[in-house]
Amino acid sequence: MVASPIDKPRILLMGLQRSGKSSIQRVVFESTTKIQKEDVTRSFIDFQIWDFPGQVNYFDDQAYDPREIFDTVGSLIFVIDSQDDYTDALNRLQYTIIKAYEVNPSITFEILIHKVDGLSEDYQDGNKIDIIKKMQEYLIDMEQEQNIQLFYHLTSIYDYSIYEAFSKIIQKLIRELPALENLLNILRTNSGIEKAYLFDTLTKIYIATDSTPVEMDSYELCSDMIDVVLDIECIYGSQSGCGPVAHKSSEDEIINNLKIRNNSNDTESDQTMADVDASSIIKLNNGDVLYMREINSLLALICIIKSENYERHCLIDYNFQCFTDAVTELFNFSQKKNVFNQD
């Protein structure tokens, strides 16, 4: 059972007009209609995302109730167009964070320095440094530098940076995050895994990862695996056992560097349908192995494993099953706790 719409934490997507807010919502959450409010329920991810028109002042007490809007907000995401003059955007941001903080001091402020595609790395870094400096100076002037913390992300909808940013934002809304990270660390240590991610397969947001540093190359590989596996299932069916040789040409660039096989075993009649098609393997040319294991229909564990460590695949399979059981138990406990708190 999920929280009621009133109880769900909210993510507010704000910024000036044409800053890229609606495009972000469509790309990440696959919203194809011009709705302002969208419930997002993805196993551990359970929240509302609100896309605010940039020209409206939601702190006008006569037209809106700021407490009703901001009181249950988990994160306020403010989008700044880095390819445009952002002076007006910073003025709106400064006004917004002070007013929102007055209503809800526990709110998290996330600043997306957006549309960085096409800009040089030096220009991107220069914009980020300039924005951070101006915001710090403003908070010092308002004597709020110790109370309000801002988090900054360089993003574009044309690469994985927007998914990386939202992964970090969403994780702050997940109460079970410490337990999930601990389970991933135990799995990595005992299985010889280089890196492990727990993905929401519908959004390609990773809701948890182990304590080793996140590298974009590894994240992109694991994210691509979701697309490859889902596309192959759509073409061949998850139970057909067919290889990927005839995969569609639009992904030839990926397939040319990958060798894919399924771990399914149709002879094990005592397994459920979900267990049979629950895992897939991609072997890279350098010998590394990408291993994907479904936790449920919306969550998947994807790991990078060195070839020499994958020789112990029986141990790895056993540990993966233990991890799956533990996450399922944690999820069930969380659901029961939500029901108990609502009664």
C-alpha angles and dihedrals in degrees: 000000000000129000120275117258089256093053097043116107112247132224112205116206108203139164142112123303115287092014090125103259098133093044090054091052092049094047099044101033098027094234109166099178129072095249121149097207125046129177111220114196113171110154101274090011108083118154147108123254117205122195109206122204107244098227097058125094105218092184092068100116093201094057103029140022105234092194092056090051102041105026096089097031115135097185134009110206115197116193120210122190103228092192093062136057101282098193093106090043091055091049090053091044092052092049092046099050094049093049094043092048090054089057098039118015092184094062118122117225118213120184117203111200091201139193093035091149110115093023121111118248090247091053091047092050091045092054092047093050091047093049093047092049094050092047092049091050090050094050090049090052089050091046090236101111091109095046106041120058121191126201120204130207132181106219146176131174089222096069139027096276093094091053091047091051094048091046090060092044095049093047089065089062095052113095091193094056097107091051092047093049090049091051091049091050091051091048093049094047096048098040104044092244120164097204135355130197131185106213135196096222097206096057101022088232113143108223094192142006137178124271096266115103117276113242118196092223092059092043092051092050092051092044091050089052090063091056093045095049094044092048092050090049090051091051102039104017123247093263102043097091091217119149124240097248093114095047113149116278095238088076097043090115090062098037094051088066098040137072111200134193135164124237091213119132112195092187093069097090094172091068123090121243090256091053094049097056096029099111141047134180131211118191115204124212091251090059097254117134129223109206121193121190123179116229092184136327092294106029126066133179113219121185139179112223131183113240094241091053093048089063084081089060093142090061091044092051090050092049091047090054091050089050092049091051092048094050091047090051091048091050092049091049090051091051092050090048091052091051091048093050092050094051 
